[in-house]
Amino acid sequence: MTTTGPSPAERLLDVASRLFYAEGIHAVGIDRVIAAASVAKATLYAHFPSKAELVAAYLARESREWIDAAERRLTTAPAGSAEAVLALFDLLYDDSRSADYRGCPFINAAAEFPGPGPVATEISHHRERLRAVFAEAGGPLLASPGRLDALLALYGGAMSAAHLDHDPEIVRHAAGAAAQLLRTEQPATTRSA
């Protein structure tokens, strides 16, 4: 029985993902990715017509991996509950404790690619997915205007601060603030007669 390794496109994406996250996108040249993946330059451009397309593919992979991890984590708590929302903060806490944690790959990429293009499109798609996962996790707890935005701001801030301050406990503090936000009574809606 013969086993085959990853395809050239998978090797390129594996190498690019590791290097882009660890060192920064602009700090890693295409020639370095090609050499580390052991492929020809023509192979890279056959799969990824530009570096921006390779970065977008890296971000799409990161998004899928986060969604998969979030879905696995959410199986431990009922949907529409504070426990489900806090399970997502627990996932972030676990990630932020890794020795190679460098914060959010999407925030990092947005800082390096501020303009429109495939990278910005993938960042936007991930933000929509992230928002949907949190909205489903919190259900009616996040239904009042601004509550989901506030929760996502806590999450994003914790993601960045845990990296910048080299302190994963910041995520625990943000989770505490999120729990308080979820306990706060929602304002009653008024109906006009």
Secondary structure, 3 states (H helix, E strand, C coil): CCCCCCCHHHHHHHHHHHHHHHHCCCCCCHHHHHHHHCCCHHHHHHHCCCHHHHHHHHHHHHHHHHHHHHHHHHCCCCCCCHHHHHHHHHHHHHHHCCCCCCCCHHHHHHHHCCCCCHHHHHHHHHHHHHHHHHHHHHHHHHCCCCHHHHHHHHHHHHHHHHHHCCCCHHHHHHHHHHHHHHHCCCCCCCCCC
